[in-house]
Amino acid sequence: MKRNDIIALHQLTIEELTDKLAKLETELNMARLEIKAGKRKNTHSRLMADNIARIKTILGLKNKDLLWQKSQASGEKS
């Protein structure tokens, strides 16, 4: 994944990232099955796994930031 692609991932919403994550996980599982069955020899499954990890990291950061914002908002109301 190129730097511009990674920057674009950071600009996606949590819902869009979740959808992209589900799609990539499905593709990775299908690729692994095809490799085991001998239908696919050369695949970029490692790159797919790296992209999944990137998306999970970004989701974690966004969720952490969202929780922090909620805690700050509830602290101001009290």
N, C-alpha and C positions, 0 to 999 in steps of 0.2 A: 504494500500500500504506500502510495506516495504521500509526501507531506501535505499537499493540498487536499487529498482524500481524507486524511486524518483531521485536518482543520474542519472540513465539511462535516465529519462525524460529530464534532463538538457542537456544531450549530443545529443539529437535529434535536427534536423533542424526545422525551422519554418514550412515548408511544412509538415513534418512528424507529428509535433504536431497538426497542423490544421486538418489533416486527422484523427488522433487519437481522437481529440476533437469531430469531426462530428460523428464518430462511437459511442463514448460513449454517446453523446446526443441522438442519435437514440435509443440506447439500453435503456437508462433511460426513454425515452418517451414510448417505447413499454412496459417496465416493469410497468410503472404507469397505462397504459391502461389495462393491464392484471389484475392488482390489482383491478381496478375499476370494471372490468367485472367479477371478482371473479375467474379468472383462476389461479391466483397466490396468495398464501397467505403469504409466508415468502420470502421476497426478500431483497436484500442488496441495495436498491435504495439510501439510505443515503450514503453508501460507493461510489456508482457511482457518486452521486452529489459532494462528497468531491474530487474525482479524477478529475472531470470536473473543479472544482475550482482550483485545483493544476495546471492543464494544462493551464488554462486561466492566472493564475499568472505568470507562466514561460513564456508564450507567451508575456505577457505585459512587463516583464523584458527584454526579447530578443529584442522586438520592440523598447523599450526605449534605450537600448544599441546601437542598429543599428542606430537610429536617432542621438544619441550622436556622434557616430563614423563619420557619414556623416557630421555633423555640424563641427566637428574638422577638417575633410579633406577639407571642403570648406573654413574654416578659414585660413588654411595654404596656400592655393592657392592665396589668396588675397594679 
